């Protein structure tokens, strides 16, 4: 009892009778032993109960001896009861985490002891959820299957020993369980339908498994080179590497992806906009896979027309993991940088300089060369590109013409040619504005002139809302001029909403008629900025070639160049040299100057090898004729002269027989290292004709090779007899020539002249009584002007047969040949 006092209590069977046993025996000797066997139902006894066997020896019904000591340990046995302990694990990989998707298995290993070998036992299990409330209090909740029935399992076994273990396997659908839910296995051991032992501790970690859910994380990259920048093209690919975990090996899963544009409004608020293809369909991709392990990666590849997107547009890949068409995990964070790539359109920027010395002034010459360094960015490495460019007049934005036949073309001819060329290349060359009854028409959208002469705008919009629905606005109209001069307006306008399952919209047809004076159409002319709005389709080479053939005479007068290259890096540069007879471009002898701009366009593909199988398309252009840094100034060589009496350096010449006039010529804009010839002729101001002395003109010639663009050189005219010229004013006319190769022929080209009969600086007065005087020198002070303008795309690449060929002429230097002539 509680005080430690020991007493005995007779053990009774189920019927209330004492549990007894007896054995008769006949001994062979005076001592020995014999077994007495008690059989009884011990179910009602508790573990650790003590059962003591009292024995009595009798002969012929008379007790001879007994052993009845309740404290005798030898007479005592201790009751033990069957016990259980369990360890629940994931049936897939035997860990404590259970992937909560579809049908899953928990294996609960039940360790038993104190059972009777050879008997048939049953272990019955039931699963419970461990629930912890907000106060931390723990309770249990029976786990139910889809039909609302408890999730149970049982195993029968016949032990060979009193201890061992047996597995109880639970199979159920864990889809509705959440990540981190705890599932606990309760177990009961029974014999013949009667429970002998159980293990049901909701806090027992050994009996518990934790639910894990499949997870995905993604990293989107450019499919071409694996970086985070995607170069815009008509067909680009984004590879989204989906990293998954907590999946079941051997099952077939599907990863489905959808691309979104990341939109940031003026207030910095970020939203998503579903990326649509040219047909208005979402850009999606999917990959099925069978994992070999619970974790791994799989690639989802999106292919779409990237030319539809603006430069610097972030594109985000949303991914969904499903099993048997049921989503089990997703990753859809519009702000996730790992899920994001940035679209970039190819870009070019150019810097034009004089090839001769690298400055911004090109000296007019039969062999001038402008070098345009084109820097490109965001191109596809290892792909063929073609750069094409043309020299343009920076003032008019029209092509520069040189060569035979150039003079016959008017500015209108050039406008028509240039506009037509841009249209053939896929550009909207002209812009239009329209007023209907005095109000702007178009709602801010671009107005396009159609092939039939009508005008159309489309201001329709489709916007995704935060709840996943769409708001749709329809606004498109067309204006068509009728034969009677009136205008017919047709179109659609309205609004609506849409969901993934359909939608509603309210759209009405528009049909109106306006008088001729109610519609005002303005052609704003060529808009070079539209050259940045690149066509999405490949160039129609047949149209370009036909256009080139139609305009071959004009094309033969253009100064353009094409060059193919294959970039090794996403950014780089290429030099384009334009060699031409710039004497045809300006009136050099009048001192005219002109700013020239190089328009450049970059094609993807090889123009030379273009075909339907290997098309070319325009991917970038530079087209701002007012962009400084892109212009060179075409300037003529100029000379200014100062004529003096050689004997004393003044402007009066003694009327003697050995008169000599020295003309100091100041030059600007010469090409260093090239030979020039200075031709001097003495003129009589009174007659305006060349001076004749003894029926011969007074002339001189000087060959020289300048060391720099500017300087001075002196040339002597005479000796000649001036005795009869008293009172005459003599004027020196100068002409500067340079030999150039023109169409394969060496030609003396006049590059500058100074022939002003009234120029006092060029004049010397013959007198018999000279008086002292002062005089000034003449000449043009030409300063290099660093003006840079303009880049525009023009593609004459398919018409190279009609282009200007580069010409190179090598000439040796010449020494000065006239005695006493000097160069400064």
ABEGO torsion letter per residue (X at the ends): XAAGBBBBBBBBBAAGBBBBBBBBBBBABABEBBBBBBBBBAAABBBGBBBBBBBBBBBGGBBABBBBBAABAAABBBBBBBBBBBBBBBAAAGBABBBBBEBBBBBBBBBBBGBBBGBBBBBBBBBBBBBBBAAGBBBBBBBBBAAGBBBBBBBBBBBABABEBBBBBBBBBAAABBBGBBBBBBBBBBBGGBBABBBBBAABAAABBBBBBBBBBBBBBBAAAGBABBBBBABBBBBBBBBBBGBBBGBBBBBBBBBBBBBBBAAGBBBBBBBBBAAGBBBBBBBBBBBABABEBBBBBBBBBAAABBBGBBBBBBBBBBBGGBBABBBBBAABAAABBBBBBBBBBBBBBBAAAGBABBBBBABBBBBBBBBBBGBBBGBBBBBBBBBBBAAAGBBBBBEBGAAABBAAAAAAAAAAAAAAAGBBABBBBBBBGGBBBGGGBBBBBBAAGBBBBBABBBBBBAAGBBBBBBBBBBBBBBAAGBBBBBEBBEBBBBBAAEEBBBBBBBBBBBBAAABBBBBAEBBAAAAABBBABBBBAAAAAAAAAAAAAAAAABBBBBBBBBBABABEBBBBBBBBBAAAABBAAAGBBBBBBBBBBBBBEBAAABBAABBBBBABBBABAABBGABBBBBBBBBBBBBBBAAAGBABBBBBAABBBBBBBBBBGBBBGBBBBBBBBBBBAAAGBBBBBGGBBBBBBBBBBBABABEBBBBBBOBBBAAAABGBBBBBBBBBBBBBBBGGBBBBBBABBBBBAABAAABBBBBABBBBBBBBBBEBBBBBBBBBBEBBBBBAAAAAAABBBBBBBBBBBBBBABBGBBBX
